[in-house]
Amino acid sequence: MKAIRVQEYGDESVLRYEDVPDPEPAQRRAVVKVRAASINRGDIARRQGTYGGGLTALPFTPGWEVAGTVEALGEGVEGLAVGDRVIGQLGDGGYAERALVHEAGIYKMPDEMSFEEGCTIPVVFLTAWLALRKMCRLQANETALIQAGGSGVGVAAIQIAKLAGARVITTAGSDEKCARCLELGADHAINYRDKDFVQEVNRITEAAGADVVLESVGGEVFEKSLAAMGRYGRLCVVGNSSGQTNSLDPRTTLMFKNLSVSGFYLGAEIAAGGAGPIMEELLRLFQQGKLRTVIDRTFPLAETAAAHRYLGERKNFGKVVLVP
Ligand SMILES: NC(=O)c1ccc[n+]([C@@H]2O[C@H](COP(=O)([O-])OP(=O)(O)OC[C@H]3O[C@@H](n4cnc5c(N)ncnc54)[C@H](OP(=O)(O)O)[C@@H]3O)[C@@H](O)[C@H]2O)c1
């Protein structure tokens, strides 16, 4: 089969479209014929060798989430049949014509959902849900500030915060992205290139500040997010798209406003067994029409390098999908 292989860290050119052996069914794992695979920003960091301190072992095939049909079942797999339409979440190997997925990461896909839609759900919707609801305990009538509203995580977070009954303020880097955030349900969208988002949050909340912040950018955005929070505010860090680091003096930044800062990593939640029930709940909400996927573009698997370049240049609003 064809797959994308990364043999060395680097720019998009290290994403090679190659022939590799088909995966064999294994204990409690199914072979899924991939019909669509989603790209996440973490895939770019893994390709560059900077993810989690550069620990991604070479060579590897990127791809944490796919949608397709079950082609073969390994020993001990229960509740699945060959031909089932599924969403698969995996540690590696999604950018390929076939993927080996542990049964714990396989979800039956609603009939009306397309493969392109299905593959874009797990990473960003689980992260947004768990960061806002579990880590920050977002309540109805609170104000949530969602950084990078046009990111994959952002488009999920705007919807999840609205569903929780919160007022949503979001930021994005262009008027076009801001308009699309408003269409998606955000109450306010701030183009941070034109306006200071701390001042804007203060104006919108009449100086009360945000109750909850979903922070995925890092650097100055993290520091200014703390300044945009009100008393007893809760901020959850889910990413560091800017690549900038932070140092924090808790006394001056947190103490005087009684702020809480947490971090969330989906991999740790999956390892702890917490993702499955939330994914089932998310799929119910999709079936009820209360959530929707936002797909910006699809690229053929053979053109993964161009797809990474597109995401790296911040051109996407929502998700970018690969089709084998
Ligand atoms: N913790 C977890 O388990 C988890 C799970 C999923 C994702 N994440 C993280 O969450 C973040 C978002 O992921 P994603 O896949 O949704 O990202 P994405 O779709 O690639 O969007 C990222 C957006 O961030 C904005 N941004 C602001 N400042 C930036 C900068 N200096 N450099 C690059 N982008 C900047 C850009 O939008 P504008 O042009 O509008 O500024 C960009 O399009 C990433 O950091 C990712 O690693 C973490």
The ligand as a MOL file (V3000), in Angstrom:
LIG
                    3D

  0  0  0     0  0            999 V3000
M  V30 BEGIN CTAB
M  V30 COUNTS 48 52 0 0 0
M  V30 BEGIN ATOM
M  V30 1 N -3.1640 19.1650 24.1660 0
M  V30 2 C -3.6450 18.3690 23.2310 0
M  V30 3 O -3.9290 17.1920 23.4840 0
M  V30 4 C -3.8590 18.9480 21.8580 0
M  V30 5 C -4.7480 18.3390 20.9570 0
M  V30 6 C -4.9570 18.9700 19.7070 0
M  V30 7 C -4.2650 20.1450 19.3960 0
M  V30 8 N -3.3780 20.6560 20.2980 0 CHG=1
M  V30 9 C -2.6500 21.9010 20.0160 0
M  V30 10 O -3.6060 22.9290 19.8150 0
M  V30 11 C -3.1000 23.8830 18.8960 0
M  V30 12 C -4.0720 24.0260 17.7360 0
M  V30 13 O -4.0210 22.8330 16.9540 0
M  V30 14 P -4.8190 22.7660 15.5790 0
M  V30 15 O -4.4740 21.4960 14.9020 0
M  V30 16 O -6.2270 23.0920 15.8550 0 CHG=-1
M  V30 17 O -4.1080 24.0050 14.8210 0
M  V30 18 P -4.3590 24.6950 13.4180 0
M  V30 19 O -5.6490 24.2770 12.8360 0
M  V30 20 O -3.1130 24.5100 12.6380 0
M  V30 21 O -4.4890 26.2480 13.8120 0
M  V30 22 C -3.5060 26.9340 14.5000 0
M  V30 23 C -3.8120 28.4380 14.3850 0
M  V30 24 O -3.1940 29.1160 15.4690 0
M  V30 25 C -3.1110 30.4900 15.1130 0
M  V30 26 N -1.8510 31.0750 15.5370 0
M  V30 27 C -1.7330 32.1750 16.3110 0
M  V30 28 N -0.4640 32.4910 16.4770 0
M  V30 29 C 0.2680 31.5980 15.7950 0
M  V30 30 C 1.6570 31.4410 15.5600 0
M  V30 31 N 2.5650 32.2840 16.0940 0
M  V30 32 N 2.0680 30.4170 14.7830 0
M  V30 33 C 1.1800 29.5670 14.2420 0
M  V30 34 N -0.1650 29.6660 14.4360 0
M  V30 35 C -0.6160 30.6970 15.1880 0
M  V30 36 C -3.2450 30.5640 13.5870 0
M  V30 37 O -4.5000 31.1600 13.3100 0
M  V30 38 P -4.5740 32.7670 12.9840 0
M  V30 39 O -4.0120 32.9160 11.6120 0
M  V30 40 O -6.0060 33.0770 13.0740 0
M  V30 41 O -3.7290 33.4500 14.0050 0
M  V30 42 C -3.2490 29.1100 13.1620 0
M  V30 43 O -4.0010 28.8910 11.9950 0
M  V30 44 C -1.7130 23.3700 18.4710 0
M  V30 45 O -0.7510 24.0190 19.2670 0
M  V30 46 C -1.7910 21.8890 18.7830 0
M  V30 47 O -0.5370 21.3200 18.9970 0
M  V30 48 C -3.1740 20.0610 21.5040 0
M  V30 END ATOM
M  V30 BEGIN BOND
M  V30 1 1 1 2
M  V30 2 2 2 3
M  V30 3 1 2 4
M  V30 4 1 4 5
M  V30 5 2 4 48
M  V30 6 2 5 6
M  V30 7 1 6 7
M  V30 8 2 7 8
M  V30 9 1 8 9
M  V30 10 1 8 48
M  V30 11 1 9 10
M  V30 12 1 9 46
M  V30 13 1 10 11
M  V30 14 1 11 12
M  V30 15 1 11 44
M  V30 16 1 12 13
M  V30 17 1 13 14
M  V30 18 2 14 15
M  V30 19 1 14 16
M  V30 20 1 14 17
M  V30 21 1 17 18
M  V30 22 2 18 19
M  V30 23 1 18 20
M  V30 24 1 18 21
M  V30 25 1 21 22
M  V30 26 1 22 23
M  V30 27 1 23 24
M  V30 28 1 23 42
M  V30 29 1 24 25
M  V30 30 1 25 26
M  V30 31 1 25 36
M  V30 32 1 26 27
M  V30 33 1 26 35
M  V30 34 2 27 28
M  V30 35 1 28 29
M  V30 36 1 29 30
M  V30 37 2 29 35
M  V30 38 1 30 31
M  V30 39 2 30 32
M  V30 40 1 32 33
M  V30 41 2 33 34
M  V30 42 1 34 35
M  V30 43 1 36 37
M  V30 44 1 36 42
M  V30 45 1 37 38
M  V30 46 2 38 39
M  V30 47 1 38 40
M  V30 48 1 38 41
M  V30 49 1 42 43
M  V30 50 1 44 45
M  V30 51 1 44 46
M  V30 52 1 46 47
M  V30 END BOND
M  V30 END CTAB
M  END
